């Protein structure tokens, strides 16, 4: 994303998921997870472990996320983060990431959009900038058809700002992106 940060993380797509949540979620944050398969459920688990206030909108497995169900939930509660799997690995169903991003643009206080692209990147169109995605991750072993062990990871400028404004340290040393951001901004790296 323009003005943001894109890098490979050492690990599978699951490390990308964990990095996204541990860097952006603090205890008490409101997180909405849209679930229509195994990896949406995993997002809920990870966010809950970070002591977020997690709500879900669940859809039948094998069917895509329905925008009206998301809109209805967003009328009930403000969120810090909305998380969805772009192509749910467990069922192969694609979810309407562009429409979810547009829906979030309609809100008075736009939450960050977290997008799992583990199965979609390289297999279907992924346009983080126009969909206004704030954090996305993938895995090299899926549609990119590369050896396993790397998780492409991207943060928007808004997401980096949220990381910089954290009240508490990122609760995971290995995946703490703030250390890299601070290092690069200080002119480190060569």
N, CA, C and O of each residue as an XYZ file, in Angstrom:
760
protein
N       0.824     -1.199      0.000
C       0.000      0.000      0.000
C       0.869      1.264      0.000
O       1.915      1.309      0.647
N       0.421      2.281     -0.731
C       1.174      3.520     -0.826
C       1.337      4.158      0.546
O       0.373      4.300      1.298
N       2.579      4.543      0.862
C       2.853      5.150      2.165
C       2.931      4.149      3.288
O       3.152      4.519      4.441
N       2.755      2.896      2.966
C       2.783      1.866      3.986
C       4.056      1.054      3.933
O       5.131      1.579      3.644
N       3.931     -0.212      4.211
C       5.072     -1.090      4.339
C       4.690     -2.470      3.818
O       3.638     -3.005      4.169
N       5.539     -3.035      2.988
C       5.343     -4.405      2.517
C       6.644     -5.156      2.719
O       7.717     -4.657      2.380
N       6.549     -6.361      3.274
C       7.754     -7.141      3.547
C       7.392     -8.613      3.679
O       6.225     -8.948      3.880
N       8.379     -9.492      3.568
C       8.129    -10.902      3.834
C       8.405    -11.204      5.310
O       9.391    -10.735      5.878
N       7.537    -11.978      5.903
C       7.784    -12.474      7.260
C       8.277    -13.910      7.151
O       7.852    -14.658      6.271
N       9.167    -14.283      8.044
C       9.654    -15.649      8.077
C       8.618    -16.509      8.778
O       8.457    -16.433      9.997
N       7.921    -17.319      8.012
C       6.878    -18.180      8.566
C       5.788    -18.398      7.530
O       5.828    -17.805      6.452
N       4.839    -19.226      7.840
C       3.725    -19.524      6.936
C       2.684    -18.412      7.002
O       2.870    -17.413      7.697
N       1.595    -18.595      6.277
C       0.488    -17.647      6.326
C      -0.062    -17.464      7.726
O      -0.553    -16.386      8.062
N       0.011    -18.495      8.543
C      -0.458    -18.366      9.930
C       0.382    -17.368     10.711
O      -0.132    -16.692     11.602
N       1.666    -17.265     10.389
C       2.488    -16.254     11.056
C       2.066    -14.864     10.605
O       2.128    -13.913     11.384
N       1.637    -14.738      9.350
C       1.107    -13.472      8.870
C      -0.145    -13.081      9.621
O      -0.316    -11.920      9.993
N      -1.034    -14.058      9.851
C      -2.246    -13.786     10.617
C      -1.888    -13.323     12.019
O      -2.401    -12.312     12.499
N      -1.018    -14.059     12.665
C      -0.637    -13.699     14.031
C       0.014    -12.315     14.065
O      -0.286    -11.516     14.953
N       0.896    -12.023     13.114
C       1.554    -10.714     13.078
C       0.530     -9.596     12.911
O       0.633     -8.555     13.560
N      -0.450     -9.806     12.049
C      -1.475     -8.785     11.832
C      -2.208     -8.472     13.131
O      -2.381     -7.307     13.490
N      -2.631     -9.501     13.819
C      -3.401     -9.286     15.039
C      -2.536     -8.776     16.196
O      -2.941     -7.840     16.885
N      -1.367     -9.360     16.425
C      -0.572     -8.938     17.593
C      -0.087     -7.507     17.467
O       0.098     -6.831     18.479
N       0.123     -7.031     16.248
C       0.593     -5.663     16.066
C      -0.531     -4.643     16.166
O      -0.290     -3.504     16.568
N      -1.741     -5.020     15.813
C      -2.834     -4.046     15.738
C      -3.841     -4.116     16.870
O      -4.569     -3.150     17.097
N      -3.907     -5.223     17.584
C      -4.936     -5.388     18.621
C      -4.342     -5.184     19.999
O      -3.302     -5.747     20.341
N      -5.032     -4.359     20.789
C      -4.692     -4.193     22.202
C      -5.890     -4.655     23.026
O      -7.015     -4.683     22.527
N      -5.655     -5.014     24.273
C      -6.768     -5.457     25.122
C      -7.903     -4.429     25.124
O      -7.679     -3.228     25.278
N      -9.119     -4.936     24.950
C     -10.295     -4.076     24.962
C     -10.689     -3.525     23.609
O     -11.773     -2.958     23.473
N      -9.830     -3.678     22.590
C     -10.200     -3.213     21.250
C     -11.422     -3.988     20.771
O     -11.611     -5.154     21.115
N     -12.243     -3.320     19.974
C     -13.428     -3.950     19.398
C     -13.060     -4.489     18.018
O     -12.643     -3.737     17.137
N     -13.218     -5.797     17.843
C     -12.874     -6.468     16.588
C     -14.102     -7.226     16.087
O     -14.747     -7.960     16.836
N     -14.409     -7.032     14.804
C     -15.471     -7.776     14.150
C     -14.823     -8.753     13.172
O     -14.070     -8.344     12.289
N     -15.116    -10.037     13.329
C     -14.590    -11.064     12.433
C     -15.759    -11.644     11.641
O     -16.769    -12.060     12.209
N     -15.602    -11.661     10.333
C     -16.608    -12.227      9.438
C     -16.195    -13.662      9.153
O     -15.116    -13.903      8.612
N     -17.047    -14.616      9.514
C     -16.665    -16.033      9.492
C     -17.530    -16.824      8.523
O     -18.758    -16.795      8.598
N     -16.865    -17.534      7.608
C     -17.559    -18.526      6.785
C     -16.658    -19.732      6.520
O     -16.746    -20.374      5.473
N     -15.783    -20.028      7.502
C     -14.908    -21.185      7.380
C     -13.886    -21.242      8.496
O     -13.928    -20.442      9.431
N     -12.974    -22.183      8.397
C     -11.988    -22.472      9.440
C     -11.105    -21.264      9.762
O     -10.840    -20.992     10.933
N     -10.648    -20.539      8.741
C      -9.672    -19.490      9.009
C     -10.314    -18.225      9.583
O      -9.649    -17.455     10.275
N     -11.580    -18.010      9.305
C     -12.307    -16.967     10.019
C     -12.412    -17.320     11.495
O     -12.275    -16.451     12.356
N     -12.654    -18.587     11.787
C     -12.703    -19.036     13.186
C     -11.344    -18.855     13.852
O     -11.272    -18.496     15.027
N     -10.261    -19.102     13.105
C      -8.928    -18.916     13.668
C      -8.683    -17.436     13.977
O      -8.074    -17.112     14.997
N      -9.146    -16.546     13.114
C      -9.024    -15.106     13.389
C      -9.706    -14.759     14.716
O      -9.154    -14.029     15.539
N     -10.903    -15.289     14.905
C     -11.638    -15.048     16.154
C     -10.820    -15.536     17.347
O     -10.732    -14.839     18.357
N     -10.229    -16.708     17.246
C      -9.431    -17.275     18.323
C      -8.226    -16.390     18.647
O      -7.954    -16.101     19.813
N      -7.509    -15.964     17.607
C      -6.315    -15.137     17.822
C      -6.700    -13.808     18.471
O      -6.054    -13.380     19.428
N      -7.740    -13.153     17.964
C      -8.163    -11.861     18.529
C      -8.620    -12.016     19.980
O      -8.350    -11.150     20.812
N      -9.301    -13.101     20.280
C      -9.763    -13.356     21.652
C      -8.580    -13.579     22.591
O      -8.598    -13.105     23.727
N      -7.562    -14.286     22.136
C      -6.369    -14.514     22.961
C      -5.664    -13.203     23.304
O      -4.980    -13.110     24.323
N      -5.833    -12.186     22.448
C      -5.227    -10.877     22.693
C      -6.130     -9.986     23.547
O      -5.860     -8.797     23.713
N      -7.193    -10.562     24.080
C      -8.147     -9.896     24.981
C      -8.916     -8.770     24.305
O      -9.285     -7.783     24.942
N      -9.154     -8.932     23.003
C     -10.027     -8.001     22.290
C     -11.475     -8.337     22.623
O     -11.784     -9.457     23.030
N     -12.350     -7.370     22.449
C     -13.794     -7.596     22.522
C     -14.201     -8.011     21.117
O     -14.304     -7.173     20.221
N     -14.433     -9.304     20.924
C     -14.634     -9.849     19.580
C     -16.105    -10.168     19.338
O     -16.742    -10.883     20.112
N     -16.625     -9.619     18.247
C     -17.949     -9.984     17.748
C     -17.741    -10.696     16.420
O     -16.729    -10.501     15.747
N     -18.703    -11.516     16.058
C     -18.624    -12.210     14.775
C     -19.952    -12.080     14.038
O     -21.012    -11.926     14.646
N     -19.867    -12.146     12.742
C     -21.034    -12.373     11.902
C     -20.689    -13.647     11.143
O     -19.705    -13.702     10.406
N     -21.516    -14.667     11.337
C     -21.214    -15.969     10.748
C     -22.143    -16.256      9.580
O     -23.336    -15.957      9.615
N     -21.561    -16.840      8.554
C     -22.286    -17.201      7.344
C     -22.087    -18.691      7.112
O     -21.097    -19.269      7.562
N     -23.018    -19.306      6.418
C     -22.900    -20.736      6.132
C     -21.601    -21.025      5.391
O     -21.224    -20.314      4.459
N     -20.933    -22.075      5.822
C     -19.712    -22.481      5.135
C     -20.070    -22.832      3.692
O     -21.097    -23.458      3.427
N     -19.215    -22.421      2.778
C     -19.473    -22.664      1.367
C     -20.245    -21.539      0.703
O     -20.491    -21.586     -0.502
N     -20.633    -20.520      1.476
C     -21.302    -19.342      0.911
C     -20.483    -18.097      1.266
O     -19.842    -18.058      2.316
N     -20.500    -17.083      0.399
C     -19.727    -15.871      0.689
C     -20.358    -15.009      1.773
O     -21.541    -15.134      2.088
N     -19.537    -14.138      2.332
C     -20.006    -13.123      3.281
C     -21.040    -12.264      2.556
O     -20.828    -11.851      1.416
N     -22.158    -12.002      3.230
C     -23.219    -11.170      2.663
C     -23.104     -9.766      3.239
O     -23.106     -9.582      4.456
N     -23.003     -8.786      2.361
C     -22.781     -7.394      2.769
C     -23.879     -6.893      3.699
O     -23.582     -6.164      4.645
N     -25.126     -7.257      3.466
C     -26.216     -6.749      4.315
C     -26.061     -7.217      5.757
O     -26.370     -6.466      6.682
N     -25.591     -8.439      5.963
C     -25.348     -8.926      7.321
C     -24.245     -8.141      8.007
O     -24.319     -7.876      9.207
N     -23.221     -7.769      7.248
C     -22.123     -6.966      7.789
C     -22.624     -5.563      8.114
O     -22.337     -5.027      9.184
N     -23.374     -4.972      7.186
C     -23.921     -3.618      7.391
C     -24.778     -3.572      8.666
O     -24.685     -2.634      9.457
N     -25.595     -4.582      8.841
C     -26.472     -4.644     10.019
C     -25.653     -4.646     11.312
O     -25.990     -3.938     12.260
N     -24.583     -5.438     11.351
C     -23.742     -5.489     12.554
C     -23.030     -4.156     12.776
O     -22.899     -3.707     13.915
N     -22.574     -3.527     11.708
C     -21.861     -2.254     11.838
C     -22.772     -1.129     12.319
O     -22.284     -0.125     12.837
N     -24.073     -1.275     12.160
C     -25.029     -0.301     12.699
C     -25.163     -0.431     14.213
O     -25.535      0.527     14.890
N     -24.863     -1.603     14.738
C     -25.009     -1.873     16.173
C     -23.809     -1.439     16.998
O     -23.953     -1.125     18.179
N     -22.618     -1.416     16.390
C     -21.384     -1.249     17.168
C     -20.299     -0.611     16.313
O     -20.197     -0.880     15.117
N     -19.480      0.246     16.946
C     -18.267      0.746     16.297
C     -17.147     -0.254     16.546
O     -17.077     -0.861     17.614
N     -16.273     -0.423     15.560
C     -15.159     -1.367     15.686
C     -13.839     -0.681     15.384
O     -13.777      0.296     14.637
N     -12.784     -1.221     15.984
C     -11.425     -0.788     15.678
C     -10.889     -1.516     14.451
O     -10.133     -0.952     13.660
N     -11.290     -2.774     14.304
C     -10.809     -3.628     13.212
C     -11.956     -4.500     12.712
O     -12.745     -5.023     13.499
N     -12.035     -4.647     11.394
C     -12.913     -5.638     10.771
C     -11.995     -6.596     10.021
O     -11.157     -6.168      9.228
N     -12.156     -7.892     10.274
C     -11.267     -8.912      9.705
C     -12.072     -9.918      8.884
O     -13.151    -10.355      9.284
N     -11.513    -10.272      7.719
C     -12.173    -11.239      6.848
C     -11.117    -11.994      6.047
O     -10.044    -11.469      5.750
N     -11.444    -13.225      5.708
C     -10.605    -14.034      4.828
C     -11.082    -13.768      3.399
O     -12.258    -13.962      3.092
N     -10.183    -13.331      2.535
C     -10.562    -13.004      1.153
C     -11.060    -14.238      0.411
O     -12.121    -14.194     -0.212
N     -10.316    -15.328      0.467
C     -10.749    -16.599     -0.118
C     -10.572    -17.646      0.973
O      -9.453    -18.058      1.280
N     -11.674    -18.064      1.544
C     -11.626    -18.989      2.680
C     -11.021    -20.311      2.245
O     -11.622    -21.066      1.481
N      -9.824    -20.578      2.743
C      -9.048    -21.744      2.336
C      -9.821    -23.048      2.541
O      -9.708    -23.962      1.724
N     -10.594    -23.147      3.605
C     -11.263    -24.404      3.932
C     -12.393    -24.757      2.969
O     -12.762    -25.926      2.861
N     -12.948    -23.767      2.267
C     -14.066    -24.045      1.365
C     -13.824    -23.544     -0.058
O     -14.542    -23.937     -0.977
N     -12.824    -22.684     -0.254
C     -12.552    -22.126     -1.570
C     -13.445    -20.967     -1.956
O     -13.379    -20.498     -3.092
N     -14.275    -20.493     -1.048
C     -15.219    -19.415     -1.355
C     -14.529    -18.058     -1.270
O     -13.830    -17.760     -0.302
N     -14.741    -17.237     -2.306
C     -14.234    -15.875     -2.302
C     -15.210    -14.939     -1.614
O     -16.425    -15.061     -1.769
N     -14.664    -14.007     -0.856
C     -15.495    -13.027     -0.151
C     -15.327    -11.647     -0.775
O     -14.269    -11.346     -1.325
N     -16.354    -10.806     -0.697
C     -16.376     -9.516     -1.394
C     -15.549     -8.435     -0.698
O     -16.102     -7.517     -0.092
N     -14.239     -8.546     -0.785
C     -13.349     -7.610     -0.089
C     -13.566     -6.171     -0.541
O     -13.579     -5.263      0.290
N     -13.738     -5.949     -1.841
C     -13.945     -4.583     -2.344
C     -15.204     -3.972     -1.743
O     -15.198     -2.811     -1.335
N     -16.281     -4.747     -1.685
C     -17.543     -4.253     -1.141
C     -17.443     -4.008      0.362
O     -18.045     -3.066      0.877
N     -16.692     -4.846      1.066
C     -16.500     -4.640      2.506
C     -15.718     -3.352      2.729
O     -16.068     -2.559      3.604
N     -14.663     -3.136      1.946
C     -13.900     -1.891      2.053
C     -14.763     -0.670      1.790
O     -14.662      0.323      2.510
N     -15.616     -0.727      0.765
C     -16.514      0.389      0.444
C     -17.520      0.620      1.567
O     -17.839      1.763      1.894
N     -18.015     -0.453      2.150
C     -18.952     -0.329      3.272
C     -18.291      0.373      4.455
O     -18.910      1.222      5.095
N     -17.056      0.029      4.746
C     -16.346      0.672      5.855
C     -16.116      2.156      5.579
O     -16.085      2.962      6.509
N     -15.954      2.519      4.314
C     -15.781      3.933      3.947
C     -17.016      4.763      4.279
O     -16.910      5.979      4.439
N     -18.179      4.134      4.384
C     -19.426      4.846      4.683
C     -19.561      5.205      6.164
O     -20.416      6.011      6.533
N     -18.722      4.611      7.008
C     -18.855      4.807      8.450
C     -18.227      6.125      8.889
O     -17.252      6.577      8.289
N     -18.783      6.748      9.940
C     -18.193      7.988     10.445
C     -16.766      7.794     10.968
O     -15.921      8.675     10.818
N     -16.508      6.652     11.574
C     -15.171      6.306     12.086
C     -14.791      4.972     11.460
O     -15.263      3.916     11.883
N     -13.936      5.033     10.451
C     -13.610      3.828      9.682
C     -12.662      2.927     10.461
O     -11.577      3.357     10.852
N     -13.067      1.671     10.691
C     -12.146      0.721     11.320
C     -11.069      0.289     10.332
O     -11.214      0.474      9.123
N      -9.996     -0.283     10.850
C      -8.983     -0.882      9.988
C      -9.571     -2.138      9.347
O     -10.345     -2.860      9.976
N      -9.201     -2.388      8.105
C      -9.638     -3.597      7.413
C      -8.464     -4.559      7.339
O      -7.422     -4.238      6.767
N      -8.635     -5.731      7.915
C      -7.628     -6.781      7.957
C      -8.071     -7.883      6.998
O      -9.170     -8.421      7.135
N      -7.217     -8.219      6.025
C      -7.591     -9.164      4.981
C      -6.595    -10.315      4.889
O      -5.402    -10.099      4.677
N      -7.090    -11.527      5.050
C      -6.307    -12.747      4.861
C      -6.315    -13.066      3.371
O      -7.370    -13.331      2.795
N      -5.141    -13.039      2.749
C      -5.011    -13.322      1.314
C      -4.209    -14.596      1.068
O      -3.605    -14.756      0.007
N      -4.201    -15.497      2.038
C      -3.361    -16.699      1.927
C      -3.723    -17.515      0.691
O      -2.833    -17.978     -0.021
N      -4.992    -17.695      0.429
C      -5.398    -18.494     -0.727
C      -5.652    -17.639     -1.963
O      -5.659    -18.166     -3.075
N      -5.858    -16.342     -1.801
C      -6.224    -15.510     -2.958
C      -5.038    -14.915     -3.695
O      -5.088    -14.817     -4.921
N      -3.970    -14.513     -3.012
C      -2.867    -13.821     -3.671
C      -2.218    -14.726     -4.712
O      -1.696    -15.790     -4.381
N      -2.252    -14.298     -5.968
C      -1.721    -15.081     -7.066
C      -2.776    -15.938     -7.747
O      -2.515    -16.507     -8.807
N      -3.960    -16.041     -7.158
C      -5.011    -16.876     -7.733
C      -6.242    -16.110     -8.169
O      -7.047    -16.611     -8.953
N      -6.392    -14.892     -7.662
C      -7.514    -14.033     -8.036
C      -7.082    -12.590     -7.804
O      -6.102    -12.357     -7.096
N      -7.774    -11.624     -8.373
C      -7.361    -10.231     -8.187
C      -7.328     -9.822     -6.707
O      -8.246    -10.118     -5.943
N      -6.257     -9.142     -6.331
C      -6.094     -8.581     -4.984
C      -5.624     -7.142     -5.195
O      -4.553     -6.911     -5.757
N      -6.429     -6.174     -4.744
C      -6.113     -4.760     -4.935
C      -6.224     -4.039     -3.597
O      -7.240     -3.412     -3.295
N      -5.171     -4.140     -2.808
C      -5.190     -3.601     -1.446
C      -5.470     -2.099     -1.428
O      -6.191     -1.620     -0.553
N      -4.914     -1.356     -2.375
C      -5.068      0.107     -2.373
C      -6.514      0.512     -2.640
O      -7.083      1.279     -1.865
N      -7.116      0.021     -3.708
C      -8.473      0.474     -4.020
C      -9.507     -0.093     -3.049
O     -10.562      0.513     -2.856
N      -9.228     -1.233     -2.440
C     -10.141     -1.794     -1.449
C      -9.928     -1.172     -0.070
O     -10.689     -1.424      0.864
N      -8.885     -0.362      0.040
C      -8.521      0.330      1.278
C      -8.257     -0.663      2.425
O      -8.743     -0.494      3.544
N      -7.487     -1.682      2.113
C      -7.081     -2.682      3.098
C      -5.937     -2.103      3.920
O      -5.012     -1.507      3.368
N      -5.996     -2.278      5.238
C      -4.971     -1.732      6.133
C      -3.904     -2.731      6.506
O      -2.764     -2.344      6.761
N      -4.237     -3.992      6.544
C      -3.234     -5.030      6.786
C      -3.663     -6.278      6.029
O      -4.819     -6.697      6.076
N      -2.687     -6.859      5.326
C      -2.952     -8.070      4.559
C      -1.743     -8.985      4.673
O      -0.615     -8.537      4.878
N      -2.008    -10.265      4.536
C      -0.925    -11.248      4.593
C      -1.290    -12.411      3.693
O      -2.455    -12.620      3.356
N      -0.267    -13.165      3.310
C      -0.468    -14.331      2.480
C       0.542    -15.398      2.882
O       1.192    -15.294      3.923
N       0.663    -16.407      2.059
C       1.643    -17.464      2.278
C       2.187    -17.883      0.925
O       1.426    -18.033     -0.031
N       3.482    -18.071      0.835
C       4.093    -18.368     -0.463
C       3.723    -19.743     -1.014
O       3.819    -19.964     -2.221
N       3.308    -20.662     -0.163
C       3.084    -22.033     -0.608
C       1.730    -22.254     -1.268
O       1.479    -23.347     -1.776
N       0.859    -21.270     -1.279
C      -0.469    -21.467     -1.886
C      -0.428    -21.062     -3.355
O       0.348    -21.632     -4.122
N      -1.239    -20.100     -3.763
C      -1.349    -19.732     -5.183
C      -0.076    -19.138     -5.764
O       0.097    -19.145     -6.983
N       0.813    -18.628     -4.934
C       2.072    -18.111     -5.452
C       2.994    -19.243     -5.907
O       3.957    -19.010     -6.638
N       2.692    -20.472     -5.470
C       3.425    -21.677     -5.885
C       4.921    -21.584     -5.638
O       5.723    -22.019     -6.465
N       5.289    -21.020     -4.508
C       6.691    -20.913     -4.102
C       6.919    -21.853     -2.916
O       5.957    -22.356     -2.335
N       8.154    -22.089     -2.561
C       8.397    -22.909     -1.383
C       7.743    -22.287     -0.138
O       7.633    -21.064     -0.049
N       7.316    -23.101      0.806
C       6.701    -22.580      2.026
C       7.735    -21.881      2.906
O       8.940    -22.087      2.763
N       7.246    -21.073      3.794
C       8.124    -20.472      4.790
C       8.185    -18.963      4.777
O       8.870    -18.375      5.613
N       7.484    -18.308      3.849
C       7.414    -16.853      3.853
C       5.960    -16.412      3.820
O       5.116    -17.021      3.161
N       5.692    -15.333      4.550
C       4.366    -14.739      4.568
C       4.470    -13.308      4.063
O       4.890    -12.430      4.817
N       4.099    -13.038      2.796
C       4.029    -11.655      2.353
C       3.087    -10.885      3.282
O       2.011    -11.371      3.632
N       3.503     -9.687      3.674
C       2.795     -8.941      4.730
C       2.787     -7.469      4.352
O       3.831     -6.920      3.999
N       1.642     -6.826      4.417
C       1.527     -5.415      4.033
C       0.718     -4.642      5.069
O      -0.293     -5.123      5.580
N       1.189     -3.434      5.364
C       0.501     -2.523      6.282
C       0.286     -1.182      5.587
O       1.171     -0.695      4.885
N      -0.887     -0.588      5.783
C      -1.150      0.753      5.277
C      -0.514      1.778      6.221
O      -0.071      1.447      7.321
N      -0.483      3.006      5.766
C       0.010      4.094      6.612
C      -0.843      4.227      7.880
O      -0.315      4.490      8.961
N      -2.156      4.045      7.747
C      -3.054      4.088      8.922
C      -2.692      3.000      9.929
O      -2.665      3.246     11.135
N      -2.414      1.794      9.429
C      -2.066      0.685     10.320
C      -0.749      0.959     11.034
O      -0.618      0.683     12.226
N       0.226      1.501     10.309
C       1.504      1.839     10.943
C       1.286      2.889     12.023
O       1.890      2.807     13.093
N       0.434      3.873     11.760
C       0.106      4.880     12.775
C      -0.509      4.261     14.012
O      -0.195      4.659     15.134
N      -1.384      3.288     13.811
C      -2.012      2.609     14.964
C      -0.962      1.853     15.775
O      -1.007      1.850     17.005
N      -0.023      1.215     15.087
C       1.037      0.491     15.788
C       1.891      1.471     16.605
O       2.238      1.194     17.753
N       2.220      2.601     16.007
C       3.031      3.611     16.709
C       2.307      4.196     17.917
O       2.946      4.614     18.882
N       0.984      4.226     17.870
C       0.187      4.812     18.953
C      -0.230      3.809     20.025
O      -1.019      4.147     20.908
N       0.279      2.598     19.963
C      -0.101      1.578     20.958
C       0.187      2.075     22.368
O       1.152      2.802     22.602
N      -0.665      1.672     23.299
C      -0.452      1.984     24.711
C       0.471      0.953     25.357
O       1.211      1.265     26.290
N       0.419     -0.272     24.851
C       1.229     -1.366     25.379
C       2.154     -1.891     24.285
O       1.891     -1.714     23.096
N       3.235     -2.536     24.702
C       4.123     -3.178     23.732
C       3.377     -4.276     22.982
O       2.437     -4.877     23.503
N       3.810     -4.523     21.758
C       3.290     -5.654     20.996
C       3.613     -6.916     21.806
O       4.763     -7.099     22.208
N       2.629     -7.792     22.056
C       2.846     -8.929     22.954
C       3.571    -10.122     22.320
O       3.432    -11.253     22.785
N       4.334     -9.870     21.272
C       5.072    -10.934     20.606
C       6.354    -10.314     20.070
O       6.303     -9.468     19.177
N       7.493    -10.720     20.598
C       8.754    -10.099     20.212
C       9.108    -10.387     18.762
O       9.464     -9.470     18.022
N       9.018    -11.636     18.344
C       9.470    -12.053     17.013
C       8.688    -11.379     15.891
O       9.253    -11.073     14.841
N       7.417    -11.148     16.098
C       6.563    -10.577     15.061
C       6.252     -9.095     15.289
O       5.327     -8.563     14.675
N       7.001     -8.429     16.149
C       6.763     -7.018     16.477
C       7.267     -6.133     15.339
O       8.468     -5.891     15.221
N       6.368     -5.662     14.523
C       6.710     -4.832     13.371
C       7.196     -3.448     13.808
O       7.950     -2.803     13.079
N       6.778     -2.988     14.980
C       7.183     -1.651     15.428
C       8.704     -1.548     15.562
O       9.269     -0.478     15.333
N       9.366     -2.631     15.925
C      10.829     -2.592     16.026
C      11.460     -2.338     14.660
O      12.421     -1.577     14.551
N      10.924     -2.969     13.622
C      11.438     -2.744     12.269
C      11.144     -1.331     11.786
O      12.011     -0.672     11.212
N       9.923     -0.869     12.018
C       9.548      0.487     11.598
C      10.464      1.509     12.268
O      10.973      2.414     11.608
N      10.670      1.369     13.562
C      11.540      2.308     14.284
C      12.974      2.250     13.764
O      13.630      3.283     13.630
N      13.455      1.058     13.474
C      14.817      0.874     12.961
C      14.976      1.556     11.608
O      15.935      2.297     11.392
N      14.023      1.304     10.685
C      14.112      1.875      9.352
C      13.970      3.401      9.391
O      14.672      4.110      8.670
N      13.055      3.907     10.241
C      12.874      5.361     10.324
C      14.088      6.060     10.916
O      14.323      7.239     10.652
N      14.866      5.325     11.724
C      16.079      5.897     12.317
C      17.265      5.831     11.345
O      18.368      6.266     11.672
N      17.024      5.283     10.151
C      18.088      5.213      9.156
C      18.913      3.951      9.222
O      19.977      3.867      8.608
N      18.426      2.954      9.972
C      19.149      1.689     10.063
C      19.025      0.907      8.780
O      18.280      1.288      7.877
N      19.732     -0.151      8.704
C      19.600     -1.026      7.551
C      20.574     -0.794      6.446
O      20.872     -1.863      5.913
N      21.057      0.042      6.019
C      22.101      0.095      5.025
C      21.717      0.033      3.674
O      22.569      0.075      2.788
